[in-house]
């Protein structure tokens, strides 16, 4: 239930107890390793999953899918590729493995291989995989400087609800450069790729902070209040207002108020709430 509610620190605690009671249960340990990563403890999650997948005779694809995700978030693309490939050998119907393989290949700039992996994911599960796969293919075509294809797949990803603002801005820059007879330099393309990775990492951190706001641990909620203000800026005002007004722990309410103050004019919308608190 904690996992479904994205309260990952509490989910990790519960799964840790389950693993302690049944250390031979590979399914518990596989999920435990992933949740540790989702809770922000990637190194501990990696160690757990390495133990599981290193067990003689282990042949469960999901363990390697989770391992690939951990490696990917540790910026270890070659190891991530190997894990996802192993998962697909064990179970060719694992669309998450194919999607992850696409992103991992993208990090190593093997764009044709990435596109093939994304297409494989869509063949496996068109309904669930298409949105992320189309977004990945759009980025790959951008990095290959293929503007029409990048635009087409970006539109498909947008229609499926994915944010493509940053992608379309980069496509427009590339299109203008090509139209003027110039081309974006390798350095500029690398900057675009770095910006894309930074954007993904920021979103992951924001999601992690949002999840931490729901923790039962007051210290975790207070830390999340400070984190989300720095990550999300003005978008953090609504959840910070809720914390400031209703959290049962006053240390958390103080942290939320201080975080609003740290935002300065960006938190102007919270002034009536702050007045009410006073």
Phi and psi restraints in degrees (value plus and minus 20) as a CYANA .aco file:
   2 UNK   PHI     -81.3   -41.3
   2 UNK   PSI     -59.4   -19.4
   3 UNK   PHI     -81.1   -41.1
   3 UNK   PSI     -68.5   -28.5
   4 UNK   PHI     -82.5   -42.5
   4 UNK   PSI     -53.3   -13.3
   5 UNK   PHI    -104.2   -64.2
   5 UNK   PSI     -19.4    20.6
   6 UNK   PHI      41.7    81.7
   6 UNK   PSI      10.4    50.4
   7 UNK   PHI    -117.2   -77.2
   7 UNK   PSI      55.8    95.8
   8 UNK   PHI     -89.8   -49.8
   8 UNK   PSI     -51.8   -11.8
   9 UNK   PHI     -85.4   -45.4
   9 UNK   PSI     -59.6   -19.6
  10 UNK   PHI     -93.1   -53.1
  10 UNK   PSI     -54.4   -14.4
  11 UNK   PHI     -83.9   -43.9
  11 UNK   PSI     -61.3   -21.3
  12 UNK   PHI     -83.3   -43.3
  12 UNK   PSI     -59.5   -19.5
  13 UNK   PHI     -83.0   -43.0
  13 UNK   PSI     -63.9   -23.9
  14 UNK   PHI     -86.5   -46.5
  14 UNK   PSI     -65.3   -25.3
  15 UNK   PHI     -86.8   -46.8
  15 UNK   PSI     -53.2   -13.2
  16 UNK   PHI     -80.7   -40.7
  16 UNK   PSI     -59.6   -19.6
  17 UNK   PHI     -86.0   -46.0
  17 UNK   PSI     -60.2   -20.2
  18 UNK   PHI     -82.8   -42.8
  18 UNK   PSI     -62.5   -22.5
  19 UNK   PHI     -85.0   -45.0
  19 UNK   PSI     -57.6   -17.6
  20 UNK   PHI     -83.5   -43.5
  20 UNK   PSI     -54.7   -14.7
  21 UNK   PHI    -101.1   -61.1
  21 UNK   PSI     -50.2   -10.2
  22 UNK   PHI    -155.9  -115.9
  22 UNK   PSI      49.9    89.9
  23 UNK   PHI     -83.2   -43.2
  23 UNK   PSI     -37.4     2.6
  24 UNK   PHI    -108.2   -68.2
  24 UNK   PSI     -23.7    16.3
  25 UNK   PHI    -102.7   -62.7
  25 UNK   PSI      82.9   122.9
  26 UNK   PHI     -86.5   -46.5
  26 UNK   PSI     -52.3   -12.3
  27 UNK   PHI     -85.0   -45.0
  27 UNK   PSI     -63.0   -23.0
  28 UNK   PHI     -79.8   -39.8
  28 UNK   PSI     -64.7   -24.7
  29 UNK   PHI     -91.3   -51.3
  29 UNK   PSI     -54.2   -14.2
  30 UNK   PHI     -83.4   -43.4
  30 UNK   PSI     -65.5   -25.5
  31 UNK   PHI     -88.1   -48.1
  31 UNK   PSI     -58.5   -18.5
  32 UNK   PHI     -79.8   -39.8
  32 UNK   PSI     -63.4   -23.4
  33 UNK   PHI     -81.6   -41.6
  33 UNK   PSI     -62.8   -22.8
  34 UNK   PHI     -84.6   -44.6
  34 UNK   PSI     -65.2   -25.2
  35 UNK   PHI     -87.4   -47.4
  35 UNK   PSI     -54.5   -14.5
  36 UNK   PHI     -77.8   -37.8
  36 UNK   PSI     -62.2   -22.2
  37 UNK   PHI     -84.9   -44.9
  37 UNK   PSI     -62.6   -22.6
  38 UNK   PHI     -84.2   -44.2
  38 UNK   PSI     -50.4   -10.4
  39 UNK   PHI    -100.3   -60.3
  39 UNK   PSI     -21.1    18.9
  40 UNK   PHI      80.8   120.8
  40 UNK   PSI     -23.9    16.1
  41 UNK   PHI    -119.6   -79.6
  41 UNK   PSI      52.0    92.0
  42 UNK   PHI     -85.0   -45.0
  42 UNK   PSI     -59.6   -19.6
  43 UNK   PHI     -85.0   -45.0
  43 UNK   PSI     -61.9   -21.9
  44 UNK   PHI     -88.1   -48.1
  44 UNK   PSI     -58.8   -18.8
  45 UNK   PHI     -82.7   -42.7
  45 UNK   PSI     -60.9   -20.9
  46 UNK   PHI     -81.6   -41.6
  46 UNK   PSI     -65.9   -25.9
  47 UNK   PHI     -80.1   -40.1
  47 UNK   PSI     -61.0   -21.0
  48 UNK   PHI     -85.0   -45.0
  48 UNK   PSI     -64.9   -24.9
  49 UNK   PHI     -91.3   -51.3
  49 UNK   PSI     -52.4   -12.4
  50 UNK   PHI     -84.4   -44.4
  50 UNK   PSI     -58.5   -18.5
  51 UNK   PHI     -82.4   -42.4
  51 UNK   PSI     -64.9   -24.9
  52 UNK   PHI     -86.3   -46.3
  52 UNK   PSI     -73.0   -33.0
  53 UNK   PHI     -90.2   -50.2
  53 UNK   PSI     -39.5     0.5
  54 UNK   PHI    -105.1   -65.1
  54 UNK   PSI     -22.2    17.8
  55 UNK   PHI     -87.9   -47.9
  55 UNK   PSI     109.6   149.6
  56 UNK   PHI     -73.8   -33.8
  56 UNK   PSI     109.2   149.2
  57 UNK   PHI      65.7   105.7
  57 UNK   PSI     -18.2    21.8
  58 UNK   PHI     -90.0   -50.0
  58 UNK   PSI     106.4   146.4
  59 UNK   PHI    -159.6  -119.6
  59 UNK   PSI      12.9    52.9
  60 UNK   PHI    -117.1   -77.1
  60 UNK   PSI      99.1   139.1
  61 UNK   PHI     -79.8   -39.8
  61 UNK   PSI     -55.7   -15.7
  62 UNK   PHI     -83.3   -43.3
  62 UNK   PSI     -50.8   -10.8
  63 UNK   PHI     -82.0   -42.0
  63 UNK   PSI     -59.5   -19.5
  64 UNK   PHI     -96.2   -56.2
  64 UNK   PSI     -50.5   -10.5
  65 UNK   PHI     -81.9   -41.9
  65 UNK   PSI     -67.8   -27.8
  66 UNK   PHI     -84.1   -44.1
  66 UNK   PSI     -58.9   -18.9
  67 UNK   PHI     -83.9   -43.9
  67 UNK   PSI     -61.2   -21.2
  68 UNK   PHI     -81.4   -41.4
  68 UNK   PSI     -58.9   -18.9
  69 UNK   PHI     -85.0   -45.0
  69 UNK   PSI     -62.7   -22.7
  70 UNK   PHI     -82.3   -42.3
  70 UNK   PSI     -67.6   -27.6
  71 UNK   PHI     -81.0   -41.0
  71 UNK   PSI     -60.9   -20.9
  72 UNK   PHI     -81.1   -41.1
  72 UNK   PSI     -61.8   -21.8
  73 UNK   PHI     -97.5   -57.5
  73 UNK   PSI     -32.0     8.0
  74 UNK   PHI    -113.1   -73.1
  74 UNK   PSI     -12.6    27.4
  75 UNK   PHI      39.5    79.5
  75 UNK   PSI      17.6    57.6
  76 UNK   PHI    -132.9   -92.9
  76 UNK   PSI      55.8    95.8
  77 UNK   PHI     -81.7   -41.7
  77 UNK   PSI     -65.9   -25.9
  78 UNK   PHI     -79.4   -39.4
  78 UNK   PSI     -62.0   -22.0
  79 UNK   PHI     -86.4   -46.4
  79 UNK   PSI     -56.3   -16.3
  80 UNK   PHI     -84.0   -44.0
  80 UNK   PSI     -64.1   -24.1
  81 UNK   PHI     -78.2   -38.2
  81 UNK   PSI     -66.6   -26.6
  82 UNK   PHI     -81.6   -41.6
  82 UNK   PSI     -60.6   -20.6
  83 UNK   PHI     -86.8   -46.8
  83 UNK   PSI     -65.3   -25.3
  84 UNK   PHI     -85.3   -45.3
  84 UNK   PSI     -58.4   -18.4
  85 UNK   PHI     -82.6   -42.6
  85 UNK   PSI     -61.6   -21.6
  86 UNK   PHI     -82.4   -42.4
  86 UNK   PSI     -60.3   -20.3
  87 UNK   PHI     -81.0   -41.0
  87 UNK   PSI     -61.9   -21.9
  88 UNK   PHI     -91.6   -51.6
  88 UNK   PSI     -48.9    -8.9
  89 UNK   PHI     -86.1   -46.1
  89 UNK   PSI     -62.7   -22.7
  90 UNK   PHI     -92.1   -52.1
  90 UNK   PSI     -54.9   -14.9
  91 UNK   PHI    -168.7  -128.7
  91 UNK   PSI      75.1   115.1
  92 UNK   PHI     -84.5   -44.5
  92 UNK   PSI     -27.1    12.9
  93 UNK   PHI    -116.7   -76.7
  93 UNK   PSI      -8.9    31.1
  94 UNK   PHI    -103.6   -63.6
  94 UNK   PSI      73.6   113.6
  95 UNK   PHI     -88.3   -48.3
  95 UNK   PSI     -48.2    -8.2
  96 UNK   PHI     -86.2   -46.2
  96 UNK   PSI     -53.3   -13.3
  97 UNK   PHI     -87.4   -47.4
  97 UNK   PSI     -61.2   -21.2
  98 UNK   PHI     -86.5   -46.5
  98 UNK   PSI     -62.1   -22.1
  99 UNK   PHI     -82.1   -42.1
  99 UNK   PSI     -67.3   -27.3
 100 UNK   PHI     -81.6   -41.6
 100 UNK   PSI     -57.8   -17.8
 101 UNK   PHI     -83.1   -43.1
 101 UNK   PSI     -58.2   -18.2
 102 UNK   PHI     -81.3   -41.3
 102 UNK   PSI     -67.5   -27.5
 103 UNK   PHI     -83.9   -43.9
 103 UNK   PSI     -59.7   -19.7
 104 UNK   PHI     -85.1   -45.1
 104 UNK   PSI     -63.8   -23.8
 105 UNK   PHI     -82.7   -42.7
 105 UNK   PSI     -54.4   -14.4
 106 UNK   PHI     -82.5   -42.5
 106 UNK   PSI     -58.5   -18.5
 107 UNK   PHI     -86.2   -46.2
 107 UNK   PSI     -48.3    -8.3
 108 UNK   PHI    -113.2   -73.2
 108 UNK   PSI     -12.3    27.7
 109 UNK   PHI      44.4    84.4
 109 UNK   PSI       5.8    45.8
 110 UNK   PHI    -116.3   -76.3
 110 UNK   PSI      56.2    96.2
 111 UNK   PHI     -90.4   -50.4
 111 UNK   PSI     -55.6   -15.6
 112 UNK   PHI     -86.3   -46.3
 112 UNK   PSI     -60.0   -20.0
 113 UNK   PHI     -85.5   -45.5
 113 UNK   PSI     -57.8   -17.8
 114 UNK   PHI     -83.0   -43.0
 114 UNK   PSI     -65.8   -25.8
 115 UNK   PHI     -80.6   -40.6
 115 UNK   PSI     -62.1   -22.1
 116 UNK   PHI     -81.3   -41.3
 116 UNK   PSI     -58.9   -18.9
 117 UNK   PHI     -87.1   -47.1
 117 UNK   PSI     -62.5   -22.5
 118 UNK   PHI     -82.5   -42.5
 118 UNK   PSI     -62.1   -22.1
 119 UNK   PHI     -84.4   -44.4
 119 UNK   PSI     -56.5   -16.5
 120 UNK   PHI     -83.4   -43.4
 120 UNK   PSI     -60.7   -20.7
 121 UNK   PHI     -80.9   -40.9
 121 UNK   PSI     -61.5   -21.5
 122 UNK   PHI     -88.4   -48.4
 122 UNK   PSI     -52.6   -12.6
 123 UNK   PHI     -88.1   -48.1
 123 UNK   PSI     -57.4   -17.4
 124 UNK   PHI     -88.1   -48.1
 124 UNK   PSI     -67.4   -27.4
 125 UNK   PHI    -166.9  -126.9
 125 UNK   PSI      64.5   104.5
 126 UNK   PHI     -77.4   -37.4
 126 UNK   PSI     -55.4   -15.4
 127 UNK   PHI     -89.0   -49.0
 127 UNK   PSI     -70.1   -30.1
 128 UNK   PHI    -105.8   -65.8
 128 UNK   PSI     -48.2    -8.2
 129 UNK   PHI    -115.4   -75.4
 129 UNK   PSI     -40.1    -0.1
 130 UNK   PHI     -81.3   -41.3
 130 UNK   PSI     -61.0   -21.0
 131 UNK   PHI     -80.0   -40.0
 131 UNK   PSI     -73.6   -33.6
 132 UNK   PHI     -88.8   -48.8
 132 UNK   PSI     -56.7   -16.7
 133 UNK   PHI     -85.7   -45.7
 133 UNK   PSI     -63.5   -23.5
 134 UNK   PHI     -83.4   -43.4
 134 UNK   PSI     -58.4   -18.4
 135 UNK   PHI     -83.0   -43.0
 135 UNK   PSI     -64.4   -24.4
 136 UNK   PHI     -83.4   -43.4
 136 UNK   PSI     -61.9   -21.9
 137 UNK   PHI     -84.9   -44.9
 137 UNK   PSI     -57.9   -17.9
 138 UNK   PHI     -80.8   -40.8
 138 UNK   PSI     -66.3   -26.3
 139 UNK   PHI     -82.1   -42.1
 139 UNK   PSI     -61.6   -21.6
 140 UNK   PHI     -80.8   -40.8
 140 UNK   PSI     -63.8   -23.8
 141 UNK   PHI     -86.4   -46.4
 141 UNK   PSI     -54.0   -14.0
 142 UNK   PHI     -81.3   -41.3
 142 UNK   PSI     -68.1   -28.1
 143 UNK   PHI     -87.6   -47.6
 143 UNK   PSI     -43.3    -3.3
 144 UNK   PHI    -105.4   -65.4
 144 UNK   PSI     -19.2    20.8
 145 UNK   PHI      44.1    84.1
 145 UNK   PSI      14.4    54.4
 146 UNK   PHI    -127.4   -87.4
 146 UNK   PSI      68.7   108.7
 147 UNK   PHI     -84.5   -44.5
 147 UNK   PSI     -69.5   -29.5
 148 UNK   PHI     -78.7   -38.7
 148 UNK   PSI     -62.4   -22.4
 149 UNK   PHI     -86.7   -46.7
 149 UNK   PSI     -61.0   -21.0
 150 UNK   PHI     -80.7   -40.7
 150 UNK   PSI     -63.6   -23.6
 151 UNK   PHI     -82.5   -42.5
 151 UNK   PSI     -64.9   -24.9
 152 UNK   PHI     -82.1   -42.1
 152 UNK   PSI     -65.7   -25.7
 153 UNK   PHI     -93.6   -53.6
 153 UNK   PSI     -50.3   -10.3
 154 UNK   PHI     -83.4   -43.4
 154 UNK   PSI     -59.7   -19.7
 155 UNK   PHI     -84.4   -44.4
 155 UNK   PSI     -59.6   -19.6
 156 UNK   PHI     -84.0   -44.0
 156 UNK   PSI     -62.0   -22.0
 157 UNK   PHI     -85.8   -45.8
 157 UNK   PSI     -60.6   -20.6
 158 UNK   PHI     -83.7   -43.7
 158 UNK   PSI     -60.3   -20.3
 159 UNK   PHI     -83.5   -43.5
 159 UNK   PSI     -46.1    -6.1
 160 UNK   PHI    -110.1   -70.1
 160 UNK   PSI     -17.2    22.8
 161 UNK   PHI      78.6   118.6
 161 UNK   PSI     -12.7    27.3
 162 UNK   PHI    -106.1   -66.1
 162 UNK   PSI     125.5   165.5
 163 UNK   PHI     -96.4   -56.4
 163 UNK   PSI     104.6   144.6
 164 UNK   PHI    -144.9  -104.9
 164 UNK   PSI      -3.7    36.3
 165 UNK   PHI     -78.3   -38.3
 165 UNK   PSI     -71.9   -31.9
 166 UNK   PHI     -83.2   -43.2
 166 UNK   PSI     -61.6   -21.6
 167 UNK   PHI     -80.5   -40.5
 167 UNK   PSI     -67.2   -27.2
 168 UNK   PHI     -86.5   -46.5
 168 UNK   PSI     -53.9   -13.9
 169 UNK   PHI     -81.6   -41.6
 169 UNK   PSI     -61.7   -21.7
 170 UNK   PHI     -89.1   -49.1
 170 UNK   PSI     -57.9   -17.9
 171 UNK   PHI     -83.3   -43.3
 171 UNK   PSI     -62.2   -22.2
 172 UNK   PHI     -81.4   -41.4
 172 UNK   PSI     -62.7   -22.7
 173 UNK   PHI     -80.8   -40.8
 173 UNK   PSI     -64.4   -24.4
 174 UNK   PHI     -84.7   -44.7
 174 UNK   PSI     -62.6   -22.6
 175 UNK   PHI     -83.1   -43.1
 175 UNK   PSI     -63.2   -23.2
 176 UNK   PHI     -84.2   -44.2
 176 UNK   PSI     -60.5   -20.5
 177 UNK   PHI     -84.1   -44.1
 177 UNK   PSI     -62.9   -22.9
 178 UNK   PHI     -87.6   -47.6
 178 UNK   PSI     -57.5   -17.5
 179 UNK   PHI     -86.1   -46.1
 179 UNK   PSI     -49.8    -9.8
 180 UNK   PHI    -106.4   -66.4
 180 UNK   PSI     -16.4    23.6
 181 UNK   PHI      66.8   106.8
 181 UNK   PSI     -16.1    23.9
 182 UNK   PHI    -124.0   -84.0
 182 UNK   PSI    -193.8  -153.8
 183 UNK   PHI    -173.7  -133.7
 183 UNK   PSI     125.4   165.4
 184 UNK   PHI     -83.9   -43.9
 184 UNK   PSI     117.2   157.2
 185 UNK   PHI     -91.5   -51.5
 185 UNK   PSI     145.6   185.6
 186 UNK   PHI     -80.5   -40.5
 186 UNK   PSI     -55.3   -15.3
 187 UNK   PHI     -83.9   -43.9
 187 UNK   PSI     -61.6   -21.6
 188 UNK   PHI     -87.0   -47.0
 188 UNK   PSI     -58.7   -18.7
 189 UNK   PHI     -86.5   -46.5
 189 UNK   PSI     -57.4   -17.4
 190 UNK   PHI     -85.6   -45.6
 190 UNK   PSI     -59.1   -19.1
 191 UNK   PHI     -81.4   -41.4
 191 UNK   PSI     -59.2   -19.2
 192 UNK   PHI     -84.6   -44.6
 192 UNK   PSI     -61.5   -21.5
 193 UNK   PHI     -87.1   -47.1
 193 UNK   PSI     -60.8   -20.8
 194 UNK   PHI     -82.5   -42.5
 194 UNK   PSI     -59.6   -19.6
 195 UNK   PHI     -85.8   -45.8
 195 UNK   PSI     -58.0   -18.0
 196 UNK   PHI     -83.4   -43.4
 196 UNK   PSI     -65.4   -25.4
 197 UNK   PHI     -83.7   -43.7
 197 UNK   PSI     -60.5   -20.5
 198 UNK   PHI     -84.0   -44.0
 198 UNK   PSI     -58.7   -18.7
 199 UNK   PHI     -84.0   -44.0
 199 UNK   PSI     -63.0   -23.0
 200 UNK   PHI     -82.9   -42.9
 200 UNK   PSI     -65.2   -25.2
 201 UNK   PHI     -83.6   -43.6
 201 UNK   PSI     -59.6   -19.6
 202 UNK   PHI     -82.9   -42.9
 202 UNK   PSI     -63.5   -23.5
 203 UNK   PHI     -82.0   -42.0
 203 UNK   PSI     -58.9   -18.9
 204 UNK   PHI     -84.7   -44.7
 204 UNK   PSI     -60.1   -20.1
 205 UNK   PHI     -87.3   -47.3
 205 UNK   PSI     -59.2   -19.2
 206 UNK   PHI     -83.7   -43.7
 206 UNK   PSI     -63.0   -23.0
 207 UNK   PHI     -82.3   -42.3
 207 UNK   PSI     -61.9   -21.9
 208 UNK   PHI     -82.2   -42.2
 208 UNK   PSI     -62.2   -22.2
 209 UNK   PHI     -86.2   -46.2
 209 UNK   PSI     -60.7   -20.7
 210 UNK   PHI     -81.2   -41.2
 210 UNK   PSI     -60.9   -20.9
 211 UNK   PHI     -85.2   -45.2
 211 UNK   PSI     -60.0   -20.0
 212 UNK   PHI     -86.0   -46.0
 212 UNK   PSI     -46.4    -6.4
 213 UNK   PHI     -82.9   -42.9
 213 UNK   PSI     -40.4    -0.4
 214 UNK   PHI    -116.7   -76.7
 214 UNK   PSI     -15.8    24.2
 215 UNK   PHI     -85.5   -45.5
 215 UNK   PSI     132.6   172.6
 216 UNK   PHI    -100.9   -60.9
 216 UNK   PSI     -32.5     7.5
 217 UNK   PHI    -106.6   -66.6
 217 UNK   PSI      99.1   139.1
 218 UNK   PHI     -85.0   -45.0
 218 UNK   PSI     -55.7   -15.7
 219 UNK   PHI     -84.6   -44.6
 219 UNK   PSI     -57.2   -17.2
 220 UNK   PHI     -85.7   -45.7
 220 UNK   PSI     -61.6   -21.6
 221 UNK   PHI     -85.5   -45.5
 221 UNK   PSI     -60.4   -20.4
 222 UNK   PHI     -84.3   -44.3
 222 UNK   PSI     -61.8   -21.8
 223 UNK   PHI     -83.4   -43.4
 223 UNK   PSI     -60.7   -20.7
 224 UNK   PHI     -83.9   -43.9
 224 UNK   PSI     -56.2   -16.2
 225 UNK   PHI     -80.9   -40.9
 225 UNK   PSI     -61.4   -21.4
 226 UNK   PHI     -91.1   -51.1
 226 UNK   PSI     -59.8   -19.8
 227 UNK   PHI     -85.3   -45.3
 227 UNK   PSI     -65.0   -25.0
 228 UNK   PHI     -89.3   -49.3
 228 UNK   PSI     -49.9    -9.9
 229 UNK   PHI     -84.1   -44.1
 229 UNK   PSI     -62.7   -22.7
 230 UNK   PHI     -91.2   -51.2
 230 UNK   PSI     -49.2    -9.2
 231 UNK   PHI    -106.8   -66.8
 231 UNK   PSI     -63.5   -23.5
 232 UNK   PHI    -121.9   -81.9
 232 UNK   PSI     -34.2     5.8
 233 UNK   PHI      42.0    82.0
 233 UNK   PSI    -154.4  -114.4
 234 UNK   PHI     -76.5   -36.5
 234 UNK   PSI     -48.4    -8.4
 235 UNK   PHI     -86.4   -46.4
 235 UNK   PSI     -36.0     4.0
 236 UNK   PHI    -102.2   -62.2
 236 UNK   PSI     -30.9     9.1
 237 UNK   PHI     -79.1   -39.1
 237 UNK   PSI     -70.0   -30.0
 238 UNK   PHI     -76.8   -36.8
 238 UNK   PSI     -71.2   -31.2
 239 UNK   PHI     -85.6   -45.6
 239 UNK   PSI     -51.7   -11.7
 240 UNK   PHI     -87.7   -47.7
 240 UNK   PSI     -57.1   -17.1
 241 UNK   PHI     -82.5   -42.5
 241 UNK   PSI     -63.5   -23.5
 242 UNK   PHI     -80.8   -40.8
 242 UNK   PSI     -65.6   -25.6
 243 UNK   PHI     -81.3   -41.3
 243 UNK   PSI     -65.7   -25.7
 244 UNK   PHI     -80.1   -40.1
 244 UNK   PSI     -56.3   -16.3
 245 UNK   PHI    -109.9   -69.9
 245 UNK   PSI     -48.3    -8.3
 246 UNK   PHI    -149.7  -109.7
 246 UNK   PSI     -26.4    13.6
 247 UNK   PHI     -84.4   -44.4
 247 UNK   PSI     118.5   158.5
 248 UNK   PHI     -91.2   -51.2
 248 UNK   PSI     -34.0     6.0
 249 UNK   PHI    -126.7   -86.7
 249 UNK   PSI     105.4   145.4
 250 UNK   PHI     -91.2   -51.2
 250 UNK   PSI     -45.2    -5.2
 251 UNK   PHI     -83.7   -43.7
 251 UNK   PSI     -57.0   -17.0
 252 UNK   PHI     -89.0   -49.0
 252 UNK   PSI     -60.8   -20.8
 253 UNK   PHI     -84.2   -44.2
 253 UNK   PSI     -58.9   -18.9
 254 UNK   PHI     -85.1   -45.1
 254 UNK   PSI     -63.4   -23.4
 255 UNK   PHI     -81.3   -41.3
 255 UNK   PSI     -59.5   -19.5
 256 UNK   PHI     -85.4   -45.4
 256 UNK   PSI     -63.4   -23.4
 257 UNK   PHI     -84.1   -44.1
 257 UNK   PSI     -61.9   -21.9
 258 UNK   PHI     -85.7   -45.7
 258 UNK   PSI     -56.3   -16.3
 259 UNK   PHI     -86.8   -46.8
 259 UNK   PSI     -58.8   -18.8
 260 UNK   PHI     -82.2   -42.2
 260 UNK   PSI     -62.4   -22.4
 261 UNK   PHI     -82.6   -42.6
 261 UNK   PSI     -56.5   -16.5
 262 UNK   PHI     -87.0   -47.0
 262 UNK   PSI     -43.4    -3.4
 263 UNK   PHI     -95.2   -55.2
 263 UNK   PSI     -39.5     0.5
 264 UNK   PHI      45.7    85.7
 264 UNK   PSI    -160.0  -120.0
 265 UNK   PHI     -77.1   -37.1
 265 UNK   PSI     -43.1    -3.1
 266 UNK   PHI     -83.5   -43.5
 266 UNK   PSI     -40.7    -0.7
 267 UNK   PHI    -118.3   -78.3
 267 UNK   PSI      -0.2    39.8
 268 UNK   PHI     -75.6   -35.6
 268 UNK   PSI     -54.6   -14.6
 269 UNK   PHI     -82.6   -42.6
 269 UNK   PSI     -38.8     1.2
 270 UNK   PHI    -107.6   -67.6
 270 UNK   PSI     -23.5    16.5
 271 UNK   PHI     -76.7   -36.7
 271 UNK   PSI     -65.1   -25.1
 272 UNK   PHI     -80.1   -40.1
 272 UNK   PSI     -56.4   -16.4
 273 UNK   PHI     -88.2   -48.2
 273 UNK   PSI     -59.9   -19.9
 274 UNK   PHI     -86.1   -46.1
 274 UNK   PSI     -61.7   -21.7
 275 UNK   PHI     -78.9   -38.9
 275 UNK   PSI     -62.7   -22.7
 276 UNK   PHI     -82.5   -42.5
 276 UNK   PSI     -59.4   -19.4
 277 UNK   PHI     -84.6   -44.6
 277 UNK   PSI     -62.2   -22.2
